[in-house]
Amino acid sequence: MNSAELVDYIISAKMKEGKSRSEVVDWLDGLLEKHNSLSSKWKRIKDLLKTGGGLYPLFDDIKALAIIAAAMQRQGNVFGKFKIKVYNGSPLL
């Protein structure tokens, strides 16, 4: 899990507890400030996270599915078997 996925997970878990996205981001901001861990990157993305910018992992999944669908269409067999091999952390068809 990378840092973006961790932040998205924390936001999701806190929202399931009944907090709003804005409240969770403010809570994270306060927690980072308390431990003197505020970075310039956090300051840049904080406002995006409040408005739903945490959906980027979803867009990555949609992109991956589109690539798989294009490969299936090229082969002409939608119901065929496909193997996705991972080399150095990158999935390949």
Secondary structure, 3 states (H helix, E strand, C coil): CCHHHHHHHHHHHHHHCCCCHHHHHHHHHHHHHHCCCCCHHHHHHHHHHHCCHHHHHHHHHHHHHHHHHHHHHHHCCCCCCCCCEEECCEEEC
